[in-house]
Amino acid sequence: MEGTLLDEATAGEALERIHAHPRYIPRRPALLPQLTRAINDPGASAQSIAAIVARAPALAGNLLRVATSVVYRRGGVPVEQLDRAVTLLGTEGLRQAVMVALVQPVIGDDGTVYARCAARLWEHTALSARLAAGAGQGGDWHLAQLLALVYGLGALVVVQVLRDTWGRRGEHGVDADTLASLLAGWAARCALAISADWGLSGRVQQALEELAAGEADAPGELVRAVRHARTRALARMPAGPEPDRA
């Protein structure tokens, strides 16, 4: 128990100084401004959005993986061509999937509980973002989706910090209660650091401030949409193994 409290305190210290550890903050995707404009343009077709994606092979490959994932899959056949992804997803589906593909982090599967936890968290994030986009009002659907995605990136930062904290002790397990406590206390704050580094809009940063403060009284529309989407996504996800307890 004492070791667990020490690890949580050590991880909390690192998270408190997250800006001093730039390796934990993912770099802003180079195409984010251009794709954001295209996605927000009601006159932009799926083909025009796909044409932007096609200029970045890594992003195109990531989009194909997203289109084949359990979140967007329209059958059991893998999606291997961009034009097929466009046909399957349609304009609105592509608008939602391309942002997930744009910001999705590389999660290496090294067989550790941290890699499994990160993959699980991102699966929940992608589903939350899709549901948040569907619940967004008018032009806010994109902001709701982006908020859910950045929140998920913040959660992955927490896992990375905890992995490094545990790694110094040479242990491979993660205490589920410690992880839950750190995610509840730090995911939104880490997401806020990412949003500031990426220069995201004031509305997104304000919503993250509300989430970080845990304000329950009269939250804004974006916060309500993301909270509801995260709850719905959790209910829809298939049961998985719980993190190992150290």
ABEGO torsion letter per residue (X at the ends): XAAAAAAAAAAAAAAAAAAABAAABBBBBAAAAAAAAAAABAABBAAAAAAAAAABAAAAAAAAAAAABAAABAEABBBABAAAAAAAAEAAAAAAAAAAAAABBBBBBAGBAAAAAAAAAAAAAAAAAAAAAAABBEAAAAAAAAAAAAAAAAAAAAAAAAAAAAAAAGBABBBAAAAAAAAAAAAAAAAAAAAAAAGBBAAAAAAAAAAAAGBABGBBAAAAAAAAAAAAAAAABBBBBBBBBX
